[in-house]
Amino acid sequence: MAEPLDLNHVRLTNRPLIVCDIDEVVLEFLTPFRDFLRSRGHDLLPRSFRLHGNIVHLDSGEAIADDLVSALQEEFFLRQAEWQMPAELAVETLAELAGEADIVFLTAMPPRHATVRRALLDRFRLDYPLLASEEAKGPIVKRLQAGRGVPFAFIDDIWRNLHSVREHAPDCLLVNLMVNADFRALAPDPGEGISKAGDWTDVARIVRAHMFR
C-alpha cells in the first residue's frame, strides 16, 4: 500500500481554505502543450474531451499511438518551465484571495515532477504550498480540511476530481474552471452543485459570495 501523501509542509490558519488544481486552472496547459507537440511534428485537435485519439501526426493527420502520447506528456512535464505560463488573471486573483484565505495547490501530477513545478510556480510568485499526487483528490481535500469548521473551496477542470471531493467533503464549494475555450466547449457538464467559471474573475466572484459573506 502506498504511503499517505505527506501534508506536513502545509501550514493552515483559521481562515477559509481554497484548494486549487494547477493545469488548465492556474497554469495554461492545453495551449502550451499543443505548441510543444507542434515543435515535435504533432498536433492536438479539439475533437473530443481527451488527449488520446486527438494527438495526430502533422504530416498525415493520423492519431499517434497511446504509448507515444504518454511519452510526450512525460517530456512536456520535464520541460514545463519552457512552455507553461499562468492563466489570465490567475496570479492577481490568487494574491487577492490570499489576503482572506489559505491557498493550497493540489496537482494531479506524478510527484517526480513536483520540484520542476515548484520552481515554475515560484517564478510567477505563486508560492503557495504544493501537493503533487496521482491519488484521488477527495480524500486529500478531506484531510486538509480535517474538521476545521471554516468555509472551504475546491477549484478544478476535471469533473471526476470535483465529484471525488464532493463524495469525501460534501460541504466543500466546488468550482469548475478550464481556461482553454476550445476544450471547455467539449467538456462534459460537471453536474448539479458545481459552479462553472469562465475565467478567474468568475472564480473570485463565486468564491467570495460563498466564503466571505
Secondary structure as the mmCIF struct_conf table of DSSP 4:
data_model
#
loop_
_struct_conf.conf_type_id
_struct_conf.id
_struct_conf.beg_label_comp_id
_struct_conf.beg_label_asym_id
_struct_conf.beg_label_seq_id
_struct_conf.end_label_comp_id
_struct_conf.end_label_asym_id
_struct_conf.end_label_seq_id
HELX_LH_PP_P HELX_LH_PP_P1 ALA A 2 ASP A 6
TURN_TY1_P TURN_TY1_P1 ASN A 8 HIS A 9
BEND BEND1 ASN A 14 ARG A 15
STRN STRN1 LEU A 17 CYS A 20
STRN STRN2 ASP A 23 ASP A 23
TURN_TY1_P TURN_TY1_P2 GLU A 24 VAL A 26
STRN STRN3 LEU A 27 LEU A 27
HELX_RH_AL_P HELX_RH_AL_P1 LEU A 30 SER A 39
TURN_TY1_P TURN_TY1_P3 ARG A 40 GLY A 41
STRN STRN4 HIS A 42 LEU A 44
BEND BEND2 ARG A 47 PHE A 49
BEND BEND3 LEU A 51 LEU A 51
TURN_TY1_P TURN_TY1_P4 HIS A 52 ASN A 54
STRN STRN5 ILE A 55 HIS A 57
TURN_TY1_P TURN_TY1_P5 LEU A 58 SER A 60
HELX_LH_PP_P HELX_LH_PP_P2 GLU A 62 GLU A 62
STRN STRN6 ALA A 63 ALA A 63
HELX_LH_PP_P HELX_LH_PP_P3 ILE A 64 ALA A 65
HELX_RH_AL_P HELX_RH_AL_P2 ASP A 66 LEU A 78
TURN_TY1_P TURN_TY1_P6 ARG A 79 ARG A 79
HELX_RH_AL_P HELX_RH_AL_P3 GLN A 80 TRP A 83
STRN STRN7 PRO A 86 PRO A 86
HELX_LH_PP_P HELX_LH_PP_P4 ALA A 87 ALA A 87
TURN_TY1_P TURN_TY1_P7 GLU A 88 LEU A 89
HELX_RH_AL_P HELX_RH_AL_P4 ALA A 90 LEU A 97
TURN_TY1_P TURN_TY1_P8 ALA A 98 GLU A 100
BEND BEND4 ALA A 101 ALA A 101
STRN STRN8 ASP A 102 THR A 107
BEND BEND5 MET A 109 MET A 109
HELX_RH_3T_P HELX_RH_3T_P1 PRO A 111 HIS A 113
HELX_RH_AL_P HELX_RH_AL_P5 ALA A 114 ARG A 123
TURN_TY1_P TURN_TY1_P9 PHE A 124 ARG A 125
BEND BEND6 TYR A 128 TYR A 128
STRN STRN9 LEU A 130 ALA A 132
BEND BEND7 GLU A 134 GLU A 135
HELX_RH_AL_P HELX_RH_AL_P6 LYS A 137 GLN A 145
TURN_TY1_P TURN_TY1_P10 ALA A 146 GLY A 147
BEND BEND8 VAL A 150 VAL A 150
STRN STRN10 PHE A 152 ASP A 156
BEND BEND9 ASP A 157 ASP A 157
HELX_RH_AL_P HELX_RH_AL_P7 TRP A 159 HIS A 168
TURN_TY1_P TURN_TY1_P11 PRO A 170 ASP A 171
BEND BEND10 CYS A 172 CYS A 172
STRN STRN11 LEU A 173 LEU A 177
HELX_RH_AL_P HELX_RH_AL_P8 ALA A 181 ARG A 184
TURN_TY1_P TURN_TY1_P12 ALA A 185 LEU A 186
BEND BEND11 ALA A 187 ALA A 187
HELX_LH_PP_P HELX_LH_PP_P5 PRO A 188 ASP A 189
TURN_TY1_P TURN_TY1_P13 GLU A 192 GLY A 193
STRN STRN12 SER A 195 ALA A 197
BEND BEND12 GLY A 198 ASP A 199
HELX_RH_AL_P HELX_RH_AL_P9 TRP A 200 MET A 211
#
